[in-house]
Amino acid sequence: QVQLVESGGGLVQAGGSLRLSCAASGSILRLNAMGWYRQAPGKQRELVAVSDSGGTNYADSVKGRFTISRDNAKNTVYLQMNSLKPEDTAVYYCNAQGLATRGNLVQAWGRGTQVTVSS
């Protein structure tokens, strides 16, 4: 099993920055992909950014403002969020997909961290 713990959310004014972190632990052999999703009130969960063997991908709404990065030695993924807008307000969830030590594929979600951007 894989467990994910997010940190770094909070309240920030529009134009400000936050950095989210997500650390994976458990019986991990390899993490193929790690990413961030978000869900605003009354809306569906959406992809924000993902890092996998093919590189990185971002939602159009965050391109140029958010940067995803990984520390594979620590099984940790980060999301640097700059020039935040009120519409970025949401619960941000970390997601990881990979291979467990027993050889089975695993996917895990974090519990989420609240990001609130005031205007």
Secondary structure as UniProt FT lines:
FT   STRAND          2..7
FT   STRAND          10..13
FT   TURN            14..15
FT   STRAND          18..26
FT   STRAND          28..39
FT   TURN            41..42
FT   STRAND          46..52
FT   TURN            53..54
FT   STRAND          55..58
FT   TURN            60..65
FT   STRAND          66..71
FT   HELIX           72..74
FT   STRAND          76..81
FT   HELIX           86..88
FT   STRAND          90..100
FT   TURN            101..102
FT   STRAND          105..109
FT   STRAND          113..118
//
